[in-house]
Amino acid sequence: MTEPLIEFIKERRRAMRLTQKELANRAGVGLRFIRDLEQGKTSLRLDKVNQVLALFGHRMEPVAFRMELDDEEG
């Protein structure tokens, strides 16, 4: 997971004065999932990430971006 997402989750959890276990219970996910999420595990289920984000009124969704071509390729 990306650093901005990790920091967002941690900041929101702390602002709500929730432990990782309390966040897991409220989101309906396991404690291990919350720990993995906050530690930046790279392979997490998006539906579960969205369950956590929903508590904060957010969700993951596609965002447009433009990939820059390497000078050597062009």
C-alpha positions as a printed NumPy array, in Angstrom:
array([[  0.   ,   0.   ,   0.   ],
       [  1.118,   3.547,  -0.564],
       [  2.468,   5.786,   2.174],
       [ -0.32 ,   8.426,   1.885],
       [ -2.958,   5.735,   2.444],
       [ -1.103,   4.3  ,   5.431],
       [ -0.7  ,   7.72 ,   7.027],
       [ -4.342,   8.592,   6.328],
       [ -5.578,   5.448,   8.073],
       [ -3.255,   5.892,  11.053],
       [ -4.131,   9.57 ,  11.47 ],
       [ -7.873,   8.964,  11.26 ],
       [ -7.723,   6.019,  13.653],
       [ -5.761,   8.043,  16.176],
       [ -8.049,  11.065,  15.77 ],
       [-10.99 ,   8.812,  16.65 ],
       [ -8.949,   7.461,  19.592],
       [ -9.314,   3.89 ,  18.355],
       [ -6.915,   1.052,  18.925],
       [ -6.108,  -1.169,  15.982],
       [ -8.383,  -3.821,  17.504],
       [-11.272,  -1.363,  17.873],
       [-10.845,  -0.211,  14.271],
       [-10.815,  -3.816,  13.087],
       [-14.019,  -4.561,  14.997],
       [-15.82 ,  -1.481,  13.694],
       [-14.736,  -2.137,  10.112],
       [-15.552,  -5.838,  10.249],
       [-12.032,  -6.956,   9.393],
       [ -9.434,  -8.849,  11.363],
       [ -6.833,  -7.254,  13.598],
       [ -4.09 ,  -8.815,  11.489],
       [ -5.502,  -7.014,   8.418],
       [ -5.289,  -3.633,  10.194],
       [ -1.738,  -4.367,  11.298],
       [ -0.743,  -5.4  ,   7.767],
       [ -2.417,  -2.301,   6.331],
       [ -0.68 ,   0.082,   8.727],
       [  2.675,  -1.628,   8.131],
       [  2.377,  -1.18 ,   4.362],
       [  1.859,  -4.757,   3.224],
       [  1.779,  -4.61 ,  -0.557],
       [ -0.881,  -7.245,  -1.208],
       [ -4.148,  -6.5  ,   0.547],
       [ -7.717,  -7.077,  -0.534],
       [ -9.208,  -3.879,  -1.913],
       [-12.686,  -4.699,  -0.598],
       [-11.303,  -4.862,   2.928],
       [ -9.347,  -1.626,   2.468],
       [-12.625,  -0.014,   1.422],
       [-14.377,  -1.423,   4.504],
       [-11.848,   0.413,   6.66 ],
       [-11.97 ,   3.615,   4.602],
       [-15.779,   3.632,   4.733],
       [-15.583,   4.37 ,   8.464],
       [-13.886,   7.632,   7.545],
       [-16.234,   8.46 ,   4.668],
       [-13.742,   7.516,   1.942],
       [-13.037,   4.755,  -0.582],
       [-10.353,   3.715,  -3.024],
       [-11.152,   4.355,  -6.659],
       [ -9.332,   4.806,  -9.956],
       [ -7.542,   8.101, -10.447],
       [ -6.262,   9.279, -13.79 ],
       [ -2.536,   9.828, -14.123],
       [ -0.081,  10.259, -16.928],
       [  2.978,   8.068, -17.101],
       [  6.064,   9.974, -18.188],
       [  8.055,   8.328, -20.933],
       [ 11.707,   7.77 , -20.309],
       [ 13.867,  10.03 , -22.539],
       [ 15.546,   6.953, -23.994],
       [ 12.23 ,   5.488, -25.153],
       [ 11.028,   8.534, -27.065]])
